[in-house]
Amino acid sequence: MSPALHPAGTDRDSAGPGASGTVRRVNPAARRASTVRILGNMALVAGFLVSVITLSSDSGWTEVHILAGFLVATGIGLRIEAAISESRT
């Protein structure tokens, strides 16, 4: 069973009915790294998707390819930043 997130920034370990109900604090740095990693993944997917769509439509616009390159570079940078910040926690 997956833990349910509670509004106080904690999550409750739920092992099913009759669980002890222990509460543990969620590390803010780990949450931030996870959020940054997700944003990096979204930027990578968007960049590759823009690139594939423009290559298949055969438009001669270079601006769209530059945008795709920036999205991919941003996604890679965000994932690297998340990995570095997570290794420090």
C-alpha positions in Angstrom: 0.0 0.0 0.0 1.5 3.4 -0.9 1.9 6.0 1.8 -0.6 8.8 1.8 0.8 12.4 1.9 -0.5 14.5 4.7 -0.7 18.3 4.6 1.7 18.9 7.4 4.6 17.8 5.2 4.7 14.3 6.7 3.6 11.0 5.4 2.1 8.2 7.4 3.5 4.8 7.1 0.4 2.7 6.4 1.0 -1.0 6.3 -2.8 -1.7 6.2 -5.4 -2.1 8.9 -4.0 -2.2 12.4 -0.8 -0.3 11.4 1.0 1.5 14.2 0.4 4.9 12.5 4.0 6.2 12.9 4.6 9.6 11.3 7.9 10.5 9.7 9.1 13.8 8.5 9.7 14.3 4.7 13.1 15.8 4.0 12.5 19.1 2.2 15.7 18.8 0.2 14.6 15.4 -1.0 11.2 16.7 -2.0 12.8 19.6 -3.9 15.2 17.2 -5.7 12.3 15.1 -6.7 10.4 18.1 -8.0 13.4 19.3 -10.0 13.9 15.9 -11.4 10.3 15.7 -12.6 10.6 19.2 -14.2 13.7 18.0 -15.9 12.0 15.0 -17.3 9.1 17.1 -18.6 11.5 19.5 -20.3 13.4 16.6 -21.9 10.2 15.0 -23.2 8.9 18.3 -24.5 12.2 19.0 -26.3 12.3 15.6 -27.9 8.6 15.8 -28.8 9.1 19.3 -30.4 12.1 17.9 -32.3 10.3 14.9 -33.6 7.1 16.8 -34.6 9.1 19.4 -36.5 11.3 16.9 -38.2 8.3 14.9 -39.4 6.5 18.1 -40.7 9.6 19.2 -42.6 9.3 22.8 -41.7 12.3 25.0 -42.6 12.1 27.0 -39.3 15.3 26.8 -37.4 13.8 28.6 -34.4 11.8 25.5 -33.5 14.9 23.4 -33.5 16.7 25.9 -31.3 13.7 25.8 -28.9 13.9 22.0 -28.8 17.6 22.2 -28.1 17.1 24.7 -25.2 14.4 22.5 -23.7 16.6 19.4 -23.9 19.6 21.3 -22.4 17.4 22.7 -19.6 16.1 19.2 -18.9 19.5 17.8 -18.7 20.7 20.6 -16.4 17.7 20.2 -14.1 18.4 16.5 -13.8 22.0 17.0 -13.0 21.1 19.7 -10.4 18.7 17.2 -8.8 21.3 14.5 -8.7 23.9 16.8 -7.1 21.5 18.1 -4.5 20.1 14.7 -3.7 23.7 13.3 -3.1 24.3 16.0 -0.5 21.3 14.9 1.6 
